[in-house]
Amino acid sequence: MMMIRKIRSRLGTSAPTHPDSPAQRWRKGGLLGLSLVALTVGLIPLNPAPASARNNDYNRCAAELLDRQLSPETVALACASALRPEELSECVVEINSRTDILAEDALTRCQQVRRPLELATCVVEISDGSTEGEAPLILDFCRRSLLPAEFSECVVGLQNQIDLVTSQAMSVCIDTRDRVGSPLPNFIPGREPPAPTRPSPNLPST
């Protein structure tokens, strides 16, 4: 812009010309061209990120976790050890931005599960209908669940129809949906099991 002002000042101090003269038209065209060049240069970023960096999952993981005010050492270890670094950082960002859970706590839990995105969904969906201060407990229940997405559906669905506090609904859903083995008994109540048969003794031959 300073260059344009200097050119304008020099052109303005030259001898007057007719408005429609070739010299005047040349001056107007030159100023317009310089203005367009200056505008174009201003729109170009000084340090554009290369395409390889934008498509790098580890780059995205580190950038998003650093935005959560985590230390560089913590971010480096977390992203380098993650199987899917982009899912790890997305899990932390989702939980930290939509609940009152600290980024450090969210990162620890997101690193402990096989489905970090489902963990984030579980925590956010249950927290939306809970009272303030329950988010840490919700985070722990979602981490313990083998199927976090289905667990959150169970909790939210029960609370929509039954007068249950969040901790009660989570306790019921964690006990039923994540129980190992068949929930049905393998015997019929009230009926005694058959007595074991004893092998017949070997009688001496006569």
C-alpha positions in Angstrom: 0.0 0.0 0.0 2.9 2.3 0.7 4.1 1.7 -2.9 0.7 2.7 -4.3 0.7 5.9 -2.3 4.1 6.9 -3.6 3.1 6.2 -7.2 -0.1 8.2 -6.7 1.8 11.1 -5.2 4.3 11.1 -8.1 1.6 10.9 -10.7 -0.4 13.6 -8.9 2.5 16.1 -9.0 3.2 15.6 -12.8 1.8 17.9 -15.4 -2.0 18.0 -15.8 -3.4 16.1 -18.7 -6.7 15.8 -20.3 -9.1 13.4 -18.6 -9.4 11.3 -21.7 -5.8 11.5 -22.9 -3.7 8.3 -23.3 -1.5 9.3 -20.5 -4.4 9.7 -18.0 -5.8 6.3 -19.1 -2.4 4.7 -18.6 -2.2 6.1 -15.1 -5.6 4.8 -14.1 -4.8 1.4 -15.5 -1.5 1.3 -13.7 -3.0 2.2 -10.4 -5.8 -0.4 -10.8 -3.2 -3.1 -11.7 -1.1 -2.3 -8.7 -4.2 -2.4 -6.4 -5.1 -5.8 -7.7 -1.6 -7.1 -7.1 -1.5 -5.8 -3.6 -4.9 -7.4 -2.8 -3.8 -10.7 -4.2 -0.6 -10.8 -2.2 -2.5 -10.0 1.0 -4.7 -13.0 0.5 -1.8 -15.5 0.2 -0.8 -17.0 3.6 2.7 -16.4 4.6 3.4 -20.0 5.7 0.8 -22.3 4.0 0.8 -25.8 5.4 1.7 -28.4 2.9 -0.9 -30.9 1.8 1.0 -33.8 3.4 0.8 -32.1 6.8 -2.9 -31.5 6.5 -3.5 -35.1 5.7 -1.2 -36.5 8.4 -3.2 -38.1 11.3 -0.3 -37.5 13.7 -0.1 -33.9 12.8 -3.8 -33.5 13.4 -3.6 -35.3 16.7 -0.8 -33.1 18.0 -2.4 -29.9 16.8 -5.8 -30.7 18.4 -4.3 -31.8 21.7 -2.1 -28.8 21.9 -5.1 -26.6 21.5 -6.5 -28.3 24.7 -3.5 -26.8 26.5 -1.8 -30.1 27.1 1.9 -30.2 27.4 4.0 -31.0 24.4 5.6 -34.0 26.1 2.2 -35.4 26.9 0.9 -34.8 23.4 3.9 -36.4 21.8 3.7 -39.6 23.8 -0.1 -39.8 23.4 -0.2 -39.3 19.6 2.9 -41.5 18.9 1.5 -44.5 20.9 -2.1 -44.2 19.5 -3.2 -46.8 17.0 -5.6 -44.2 15.4 -4.2 -40.8 16.5 -7.0 -38.8 14.9 -9.6 -40.7 16.8 -7.7 -40.2 20.1 -7.6 -36.4 19.7 -11.2 -36.2 18.5 -12.2 -38.1 21.6 -10.4 -35.7 23.9 -11.7 -32.6 22.1 -15.3 -33.8 22.1 -15.3 -34.7 25.8 -13.4 -31.6 27.0 -15.4 -29.1 24.9 -18.9 -30.5 25.7 -18.5 -31.4 29.4 -16.7 -30.1 32.4 -14.1 -32.9 32.3 -10.5 -31.7 32.1 -8.5 -32.5 29.0 -6.0 -34.4 31.0 -8.7 -36.8 32.4 -10.3 -37.1 29.0 -7.0 -38.1 27.4 -6.3 -40.7 30.1 -9.6 -42.4 29.5 -9.5 -42.1 25.7 -6.2 -43.9 25.7 -7.6 -46.8 27.8 -10.4 -47.9 25.4 -10.5 -49.6 22.0 -13.3 -47.3 20.7 -12.4 -43.7 21.7 -15.1 -42.2 19.5 -17.8 -44.3 21.1 -16.5 -43.4 24.5 -16.8 -39.7 23.6 -20.4 -40.2 22.3 -21.3 -42.1 25.5 -20.0 -39.4 27.8 -21.6 -36.5 25.9 -25.0 -38.1 25.5 -25.3 -39.1 29.1 -23.9 -35.8 30.4 -26.5 -33.9 28.4 -29.2 -35.1 30.8 -27.3 -35.2 34.0 -26.6 -32.7 36.7 -23.5 -30.7 37.1 -20.6 -32.5 38.6 -21.6 -36.0 37.4 -19.4 -36.0 34.3 -16.4 -37.7 36.0 -18.6 -40.6 37.1 -20.1 -40.8 33.7 -16.7 -40.9 32.1 -15.7 -43.8 34.4 -18.8 -45.8 33.6 -18.5 -45.3 29.8 -14.8 -46.4 30.1 -15.8 -49.6 31.9 -18.5 -50.5 29.4 -17.6 -52.9 26.7 -20.1 -51.3 24.3 -20.1 -47.6 25.1 -22.6 -46.5 22.4 -25.2 -49.1 23.4 -24.5 -48.3 27.1 -25.4 -44.7 26.6 -28.5 -45.6 24.7 -29.6 -47.8 27.6 -29.0 -45.0 30.1 -30.7 -42.3 28.2 -33.6 -44.5 27.2 -34.4 -45.6 30.8 -34.2 -42.1 32.0 -36.6 -40.9 29.4 -39.3 -43.3 30.6 -38.4 -44.0 34.3 -37.6 -41.6 37.1 -34.0 -42.6 37.6 -31.0 -40.5 38.5 -28.0 -40.9 36.3 -26.1 -43.1 38.7 -29.0 -45.5 39.1 -29.5 -45.8 35.3 -25.8 -46.4 34.7 -25.6 -49.0 37.4 -28.5 -51.0 35.9 -27.2 -50.8 32.4 -23.6 -51.7 33.3 -24.8 -54.7 35.2 -27.0 -56.1 32.4 -25.4 -55.2 29.2 -21.8 -55.9 30.2 -22.3 -59.1 32.1 -20.0 -61.9 30.9 -21.8 -65.1 30.0 -25.5 -65.9 29.6 -27.9 -64.0 31.9 -30.3 -66.9 31.9 -29.9 -69.7 34.4 -29.0 -73.2 33.1 -31.4 -75.0 35.4 -35.1 -74.9 36.2 -35.8 -73.6 39.7 -37.8 -75.9 42.0 -36.6 -79.1 40.3 -33.9 -81.2 41.9 -31.1 -82.3 39.6 -31.1 -86.1 38.9 -29.1 -88.2 41.2 -25.8 -89.4 39.7 -25.7 -93.0 38.6 -23.3 -95.3 40.2 -21.5 -97.9 38.2 -22.5 -101.4 39.0 -19.9 -103.3 41.1 -18.0 -106.0 39.4 -19.3 -109.3 40.9 -17.1 -112.3 40.9 -17.9 -114.9 38.3 -19.3 -118.2 39.6 
